[in-house]
């Protein structure tokens, strides 16, 4: 298609952001009856840590994609799929 691996990966991460935000808002809306103000600090710490780890993972992945192809990731996905199939089916 003429798109670099880096650009395709970056685009896929950008497309995922609104979906993840929507899923989070929907989950909080569904759980609003179970939440109280004492949970806010725990959620804040969890959000900040998840954000930091996600930034590191995305940056690392994008740097890795510049150097190698998607073939190792495809092999990894097939191995994980086979392992999940063996364990659960």
Order of alpha helices (4+ residues) and beta strands (2+ residues): alpha-alpha-alpha
